[in-house]
Amino acid sequence: MVAAAEAEAKKRNVEVTICIVDESGNLLFLQKADAASLNTIVWAQRKKPATPPSTASPSKDAADT
């Protein structure tokens, strides 16, 4: 997973912070590129999905539309 994220960042020519969390949101891995700004650490941790995509179900509102 980390290798794929690094490859995508390299392909896009961007400096990023890679953050991997488990299903509960617990931090498993964090890596900041040397040239990435410090605030990318906070944003990477906040960006995690609330529910893993494989178990996500649409909300009732979305199902009604």
Secondary structure, DSSP 4 states (H G I P E B T S, - for coil): -HHHHHHHHHHHT---EEEEE-TT--EEEEEE-TTS-THHHHHHHHTS-SS-TTT----HHHHH-
